[in-house]
Amino acid sequence: MKKTLMVAALTGVFATAAHAQSSVTLYGLIDAGITYTNNQHGHSNWQETDGAVNTSRWGLRGSEDLGGGLKAIFVLENGFNITSGALRQNSRLFGRQAFVGLASDQFGAVTLGRQYDSVVDYLGPQALTGTQYGGTFFAHPYDNDNLNNSFRVDNSIKYQSANYGGFKFGGLYGFSNAAGEFSTNRAYSLGASYNYGGLNVSAAYLQLNNSIGAITAGENPVNTITNGAGGAVGSDNSLVAGRQRTFGGAISYAFGPATAGFVYTQSNLNNFVGISPSSSGTTNGILFPNVSSGHFQNFEVNGRYQLTPALSVAAAYTFTQSSIEGNNPKWNQFNLQTSYALSKRTDVYLQGEYQHVIQDNSGLNADINALASSNNNNQVAVTAGLRHRF
């Protein structure tokens, strides 16, 4: 009897130890608010919004210790709209992230699946769009540089280095998965960052090669990507072009409770045919049937200050200049947010955006990201919202 009890006890100890070496975590974020916009297609509007700062999501994150500082890792992350319960990312079950890989404490991680590119990884954290300090509505026009995560890269293999004294680097390659079309509908990116004390410097590059089909008047620009579902570049990218090259750099400095930063990005487009409906704020998107190339440059100055442990303020100004169809529209956008933490996981926020576009005969109207576009060159939005993390 004593031997039986001892075996049972030891079995429980070993089972507990084995379980401690593996973990699976359920996590998520829910962001909902009420937004007033002064002009949407010529009318003011009050609406309930999902993700004015961070779009709602839930996910599973896991790891298994393989010994010697090596572990297996995975992430499955779903995006959804809290106002309707609908799936985001074109109704993908795990549209935000889905990958598996190996991670080493010494050498970094290699992962495979649907993943973020290097511009998102290295430049995104230094802009206010794509972060908790501004997010979705603070995005640069049409999210032309993807700092707000409009799209991810399918069929991708990714390397992220370990932290070597504040220096990190990484890269991603997304396969076309089509026989005989290795260079069609593929993507690749590179990035690096260096952190020393309060100083953070980063740079990144991204290239997308798309397969663009014929276009017709009034057609949804997303439909011009003929094989997006099978390759690296899906139909959720904001700019529809045969080739997109995006690069940039950022610098920020934290001193006490304050952080100030500057972000520069540039997107160059060949065979530029349009802007997707989700990014243009229009039903069928915006078509440029006679354009051979496009160009966007974004200059963002931002700052944030932690007034108290619970209360923060953040602000950003972005100037964007472009060349589209022989015209040179320019955007000015001012953003302001204040957030108050009710607990470690729940906060309320109030934020506002003002966008003014100099059209230069382009016909483009003011268009704050993720909202219906204005019918003139000005748009104002104010949101009061609640975020909960779990």
C-alpha positions in Angstrom: 0.0 0.0 0.0 2.8 2.4 0.9 4.6 1.6 -2.4 1.4 2.3 -4.3 1.0 5.7 -2.6 4.6 6.6 -3.3 4.3 5.7 -7.0 1.1 7.8 -7.2 2.8 10.8 -5.5 5.9 10.6 -7.8 3.7 10.3 -10.9 1.9 13.5 -9.8 5.2 15.3 -9.3 6.6 14.4 -12.7 3.3 15.2 -14.4 3.3 18.6 -12.8 6.9 19.2 -13.9 6.1 18.2 -17.4 3.1 20.4 -17.5 5.1 23.3 -16.2 7.4 23.1 -19.2 4.5 23.7 -21.6 2.0 26.5 -21.5 -1.0 27.7 -23.5 -2.4 31.2 -22.8 -5.8 32.6 -23.8 -5.6 36.4 -24.3 -7.5 39.2 -26.0 -8.6 42.8 -26.3 -12.0 44.4 -26.8 -12.3 48.0 -27.9 -15.7 49.7 -28.4 -16.8 53.3 -28.6 -19.1 56.0 -29.8 -17.8 58.1 -32.7 -19.0 61.4 -34.0 -17.9 62.4 -37.5 -18.7 65.8 -38.9 -18.8 64.7 -42.5 -19.4 61.2 -44.0 -20.5 61.4 -47.7 -21.9 64.9 -46.9 -23.7 64.1 -43.6 -22.6 64.2 -39.9 -22.9 60.9 -38.2 -23.0 59.3 -34.7 -22.0 55.6 -34.8 -20.9 52.8 -32.5 -17.4 51.8 -33.6 -15.1 48.8 -33.0 -11.4 49.4 -32.6 -11.0 53.1 -32.9 -7.7 52.5 -31.2 -7.1 48.7 -31.2 -9.4 46.4 -33.2 -10.9 43.6 -31.0 -9.2 40.2 -31.0 -8.7 37.0 -29.1 -5.9 34.5 -29.4 -4.0 31.4 -28.1 -0.3 31.7 -27.4 1.7 28.6 -26.4 5.2 27.3 -25.9 6.9 24.0 -25.1 10.4 23.8 -23.5 12.5 21.5 -25.6 15.6 21.9 -23.4 18.9 23.7 -23.9 17.2 27.1 -24.3 15.1 25.9 -27.2 11.3 25.9 -27.3 8.5 25.3 -29.7 6.1 28.3 -30.0 2.8 29.1 -31.7 0.2 31.9 -32.0 -3.3 31.7 -33.3 -5.0 35.1 -33.2 -8.6 35.9 -34.4 -9.8 39.4 -35.3 -13.5 40.3 -34.9 -15.9 43.2 -34.8 -17.4 43.6 -31.3 -20.4 45.6 -32.7 -21.6 42.8 -34.9 -19.6 39.7 -33.9 -18.4 39.4 -37.5 -14.9 38.1 -38.4 -12.4 40.6 -39.6 -9.5 40.0 -42.1 -11.9 38.9 -44.9 -13.6 36.4 -42.5 -10.5 34.4 -41.7 -10.7 32.4 -38.5 -7.2 33.4 -37.4 -6.7 36.4 -39.7 -4.5 38.5 -37.4 -1.8 35.9 -36.8 -1.3 32.2 -37.3 2.2 30.7 -37.0 4.3 27.9 -35.4 8.1 27.8 -35.0 11.2 27.3 -32.9 12.7 29.9 -30.6 16.2 30.0 -29.0 17.3 32.2 -26.1 20.6 32.6 -27.8 19.8 32.7 -31.6 16.3 34.0 -31.9 13.1 32.5 -33.5 12.1 31.0 -36.9 8.4 30.8 -37.5 6.1 29.8 -40.4 2.5 30.9 -41.2 0.5 34.2 -41.6 2.6 36.9 -39.9 3.5 40.6 -39.6 6.1 42.1 -41.9 9.2 43.9 -40.7 7.7 47.4 -41.2 5.0 46.5 -38.7 7.5 44.9 -36.3 10.2 47.6 -36.2 8.5 50.9 -37.3 5.0 50.3 -36.1 5.8 50.6 -32.3 7.3 54.0 -32.8 4.3 55.5 -34.6 1.1 56.2 -32.6 -1.0 54.3 -35.2 -1.0 50.6 -34.5 -0.3 51.3 -30.7 -2.5 51.9 -27.7 -1.8 55.6 -27.9 -3.8 56.3 -31.1 -4.3 53.2 -33.2 -6.7 52.8 -36.1 -7.9 56.3 -36.6 -4.4 57.8 -36.4 -3.2 55.8 -39.5 -1.4 57.6 -42.3 -3.8 58.2 -45.3 -5.1 54.8 -46.5 -2.6 53.2 -44.2 -0.3 53.4 -47.2 2.7 52.1 -45.2 0.8 49.4 -43.3 1.9 50.8 -39.9 -1.7 50.1 -38.7 -1.5 46.4 -39.8 -4.0 46.6 -42.7 -2.6 43.3 -44.0 -0.4 40.4 -43.0 1.8 38.1 -45.1 0.6 34.6 -45.9 2.8 31.6 -46.6 5.7 33.3 -44.8 8.8 32.2 -43.1 10.2 34.7 -40.6 13.3 35.2 -38.5 13.5 37.4 -35.4 16.9 37.6 -33.7 17.5 37.6 -30.0 18.3 40.9 -28.2 22.1 41.5 -28.5 22.8 44.4 -26.2 19.8 46.4 -27.4 20.2 45.5 -31.1 17.6 43.3 -32.8 17.0 42.4 -36.4 14.8 40.2 -38.5 13.4 39.4 -41.9 10.4 37.7 -43.6 9.8 36.0 -46.9 6.3 35.1 -48.2 6.1 32.5 -50.9 3.8 32.7 -54.0 3.1 28.9 -53.7 2.6 28.8 -57.5 4.6 26.5 -59.7 6.6 28.4 -62.3 5.6 31.8 -60.7 8.2 32.1 -57.9 8.5 35.9 -58.1 4.7 36.5 -58.6 2.6 37.4 -55.6 5.4 37.1 -53.2 6.6 39.4 -50.4 9.8 40.0 -48.4 10.9 42.4 -45.7 13.9 43.3 -43.5 14.2 45.4 -40.3 16.3 46.3 -37.4 16.2 48.3 -34.2 18.6 49.5 -31.5 17.7 50.6 -28.0 20.0 52.3 -25.5 18.6 53.8 -22.4 15.7 56.0 -23.5 16.9 56.0 -27.2 15.2 53.8 -29.7 16.2 53.8 -33.4 14.7 51.5 -36.1 14.5 51.0 -39.9 12.7 48.6 -42.2 11.9 47.7 -45.8 9.0 45.8 -47.4 8.3 44.7 -51.0 5.1 43.2 -52.3 4.7 41.7 -55.8 1.0 41.3 -56.8 -0.8 39.7 -59.7 -3.1 42.4 -61.1 -6.0 41.5 -63.4 -8.0 43.7 -65.7 -10.0 46.6 -64.2 -13.4 48.0 -65.1 -15.2 51.2 -64.1 -16.8 50.9 -60.6 -15.1 47.6 -59.9 -13.9 46.8 -56.4 -10.0 47.3 -56.5 -9.5 44.2 -54.4 -11.0 42.1 -57.2 -8.0 43.1 -59.4 -5.7 40.9 -57.4 -6.4 37.6 -59.3 -4.5 35.2 -57.2 -4.1 36.9 -53.8 -5.8 34.0 -52.0 -3.1 31.6 -52.9 0.1 33.6 -52.5 1.9 35.8 -50.0 -0.2 38.9 -50.7 -3.9 38.5 -49.8 -6.8 40.7 -50.8 -6.7 42.7 -47.6 -3.8 45.0 -48.5 -4.9 48.7 -48.7 -3.0 49.7 -51.9 -3.6 47.6 -55.0 -0.5 47.7 -57.2 1.7 45.4 -59.2 4.6 46.2 -57.0 4.8 48.0 -53.7 8.0 49.0 -52.0 7.8 50.6 -48.5 10.7 51.7 -46.4 11.4 54.1 -43.6 13.1 54.9 -40.3 12.1 56.1 -36.9 13.7 57.5 -33.7 12.2 58.1 -30.3 13.5 59.1 -26.9 12.0 58.5 -23.5 12.8 60.8 -20.6 11.0 60.2 -17.4 7.3 60.0 -18.0 7.5 61.5 -21.5 8.4 60.0 -24.9 8.9 62.0 -28.2 9.4 60.5 -31.6 9.7 61.0 -35.3 8.7 58.5 -38.1 9.4 58.7 -41.8 8.0 56.2 -44.3 7.8 56.1 -48.1 5.7 53.8 -50.4 6.5 53.5 -54.1 4.0 51.8 -56.3 4.2 50.4 -59.9 1.1 49.5 -61.9 -0.9 51.3 -59.2 -4.6 50.6 -59.9 -6.5 51.7 -56.8 -7.2 51.8 -53.1 -9.3 49.1 -51.4 -12.8 49.9 -50.0 -11.7 49.2 -46.4 -9.0 51.9 -46.6 -10.7 54.4 -48.9 -14.0 54.7 -46.9 -16.0 54.0 -50.1 -18.1 51.1 -51.3 -16.1 50.2 -54.4 -12.8 51.7 -53.4 -10.9 54.2 -55.6 -9.7 53.2 -59.1 -6.8 54.8 -60.9 -7.1 53.1 -64.4 -4.6 55.4 -66.1 -1.9 55.4 -63.5 1.4 53.6 -64.0 3.0 54.6 -60.7 2.2 56.2 -57.3 4.2 57.6 -54.5 3.5 58.4 -50.8 5.8 60.0 -48.2 4.7 60.3 -44.5 6.3 62.5 -41.8 5.0 61.9 -38.3 5.9 63.8 -35.2 4.5 62.3 -32.0 4.7 62.4 -28.2 3.0 61.0 -25.2 3.1 61.8 -21.5 2.1 59.8 -18.4 0.6 62.5 -16.2 -0.2 60.0 -13.4 0.1 56.2 -13.2 -3.5 56.1 -14.5 -3.8 59.1 -16.8 -1.9 59.5 -20.1 -2.0 62.0 -23.0 -0.7 61.5 -26.6 -0.6 63.6 -29.7 0.7 63.3 -33.3 0.9 65.4 -36.4 1.4 63.7 -39.8 2.1 65.3 -43.1 1.7 63.2 -46.2 2.7 64.2 -49.7 2.0 62.0 -52.8 2.1 61.7 -56.5 -1.0 60.0 -58.1 -2.1 60.2 -61.7 -0.1 63.3 -62.4 -1.5 65.1 -59.3 0.1 65.8 -56.0 -2.4 65.7 -53.1 -1.2 66.4 -49.6 -2.7 65.5 -46.3 -2.4 67.1 -42.9 -3.7 65.2 -39.9 -3.7 66.2 -36.2 -4.4 63.6 -33.6 -5.0 63.8 -29.8 -5.8 61.1 -27.2 -6.2 60.9 -23.5 -6.7 57.7 -21.6 -7.6 56.8 -18.0 -6.9 53.4 -16.6 -9.7 52.1 -14.3 -7.6 49.0 -13.6 -4.5 47.2 -15.0 -6.7 45.7 -17.8 -9.5 48.3 -18.4 -9.3 51.9 -19.5 -11.5 54.6 -21.0 -10.3 57.0 -23.6 -11.3 60.1 -25.5 -9.6 60.9 -28.8 -10.0 63.2 -31.8 -8.7 63.5 -35.3 -8.7 66.3 -37.8 -7.7 65.7 -41.4 -7.3 68.3 -44.2 -6.3 67.3 -47.7 -5.0 69.6 -50.4 -6.5 67.9 -53.4 -4.4 69.3 -56.3 -7.2 68.3 -58.8 -6.9 64.7 -57.7 -10.6 64.5 -56.6 -9.5 62.8 -53.3 -11.5 63.9 -50.2 -10.6 63.8 -46.6 -10.7 60.2 -45.4 -9.8 59.3 -41.8 -8.8 55.7 -41.7 -11.6 53.1 -41.1 -14.4 55.7 -41.4 -16.6 56.6 -44.4 -14.9 59.4 -46.4 -15.9 63.1 -46.4 -17.3 64.7 -49.5 -14.9 67.6 -49.2 -11.3 68.2 -48.1 -11.9 68.3 -44.3 -13.0 65.7 -41.8 -13.2 65.7 -38.0 -13.9 62.6 -35.7 -14.2 62.4 -32.0 -14.5 59.0 -30.1 -15.2 58.1 -26.5 -14.4 54.5 -25.9 -13.7 51.6 -23.5 -10.9 49.0 -23.8 -10.7 45.7 -21.9 -7.8 43.3 -22.0 -7.8 39.7 -20.8 
